[in-house]
């Protein structure tokens, strides 16, 4: 069995670490050897956060290098572009269409490049763009963007829907379980 490589990328505070923990829990429950590794930038100040999730029969390293990612799950468009070089040929980017201005844009030294997804597509990258924020808000909280994105990722695998719900129940704080289950269902059924 080959190792599958998933990168979860975003901006600090978006819930990418919870998403990787939930995904790891699901994969372990399915009998895979799983390695999860986190790389924090200035995550507490809105900086880039990257998590690697690797799974297979036997996984020896938690790190994904350039050209190895099967899937990049991106919580923001610029983060998708920042990490696209890690995607392998034929890989896929699942991306939230939300735009979060990085510091150079905030202070007026740069403009947000709104055509970044088009540029990636022109380079042959498979893009699956979703307005995860709107779906999360429909479920009841903007903080469920991570779960909506996981629901889109879930469609790439043969794990039963119920296993994803079990992982949510085991990972998410009890008071947020129901809203996250709603967000997962809404995203999954899009």
N, C-alpha and C positions, 0 to 999 in steps of 0.2 A: 504494500500500500504506500502510495506517495504521501509526502507531507503537504498539507494545505496551509498556505500562508495568508493571513488576514492582517492588514494594518488598519487600526482605528485612529483617525487623526482629527484634531479639532483645536479649539481654543479653550484655555482654562475655564472651568466652571460649567461646561456644557454636558458633563456626565459621561465622558468617554471612558473614564476609569471604571465606572459602574457597568458600562456596556461590556467592557472586556472581562470583568469579573463574572457577569451573567453568562456570557458566551463560554467562558472557560468552564463554568459549573455545568452547563448543558453538555459540553463535549466530554467531560469526565464521566458524567452520568451515562453517556452513550458508549463508554469503554475505550475511548481514545487516550493515548499519551498526549498530554497538553503542556505546552510551555507558554507562559504569559510574561511579558516584560514591558515595563513602563519607562518612558523617557519624558521627563518634565523639562520644559523650558522655563520661562517666567509664567508658569501656568496660573499662579495666583493673581497675576496682573494682566490676564488676557492673552498670554503668550501661547505658543504652540505646545500641544500635548500629543504624544505619539504612543500608542500601545501596540505591541506585536502579539498576535495570537497564532501559534503554530500547533497543528495537531496531525496525528497519524498513528501508525502502529508503534513507532518508536521515534521520538524527536530528541535530538541531541543538543540543540542550541535554541535559545529563545529569540535570537535576533534575526530580522529579515533584512537582507541587503539589497542593493540596487538590482532591479530586474527580477526579483523573486516573488513579489506579492501577487497572489491569485486575485485578491480583492482588496481594494482600499475603500473603507467605509469612512466617508468624510463628512464632518459636521458643519462644514463651511466651504464655500467655493474656492477661496484662495488656498486653503489647506490642501484641497485636492490637487491644485496645480503645483504646490510646493513639493508634494511627495510623489507626483506622477512618475518620476524616474525609477521609483522602486517597483512599479508595476511590471509584471512579465508580459511578453507578447501574448496577446489573446486574453489578458486579464481584464477586469472590470472595475470601474469606479462607481460606487453608489454614493451620491452626494446630495446633501441638503442644499436647497437653492438659497438659503439664507446668506446674507452678506454681513459680515462683522468687520468694521473698519479696523485695520491694524494701526499701530501708533503713527507711522509716517503719514497716513491719511488723516488721522485725527488732528495732528498738529499742522496740517496743510502742506507738507512737503511732497505729497504724492496724491494721485487720484486712484480710486478703486477701479481695477480693470474689469469692467462688467462683462466682457466677451471671453472670459477665461475658459469657460466650458466649451464654447465653440472652437477655440484654439486647440484644446485638447482633442476634441472630436476630429478636427482636421489632421491631427497627428496620428489618427487611427485608434485612439483610446475609446473603448466602449463606455459610454456614460449612461447611467441610470439616475436621472435627476428627479428629486421628489421635494415637494414643499412640506417637509417634515414639521416645520413650526406650525403651519395652519392645522395640520392633522392633530398635533399635540394639543393645541388650543381647543380644538373641537372635543378632544377627550377630557379636557378640564384643566390642563396646566402646560405652560411652555417648557417646563422642566422634563417633559416626557419625549422631547425630540430624540434622545438617544434610543428610546424603546421603539419609536416609529422607524428609525433607521434599521434597528435590528430586525424589525418585522419584514423589511424589504430584503435584508440579507437572508432571512429564514427561507425565502422562496427559492434560494439557490441550492438548498440542501433538502434531503429526504427525511429530516427529523419530523416526527408528528407535531402538530400544532400544540397538543397537550403538553409535550415535553418543554416547549418554550414557556408555556404558562407556568409549569412547575418551577422552572428556573427563575422566573420573575418572582413567584411566591417565596422562594428560598433566598433570594438575593436582595430584593427591595425592602426597605423599612416597612413594617406592617401598615402604617397609616397611609402609605402611598401605593400599596399593592393594587387596589381596585382601579385607580386612575391609570396606572401603568398597564394593567390588563386591557382596559378600554383602548388605550393608545396603540397597543400591540395589535389588537383586533382590527381597529380602524385602518392602520397602516397595512396590515396583511391582506385585507379585503379590497384594497385600492386597485 
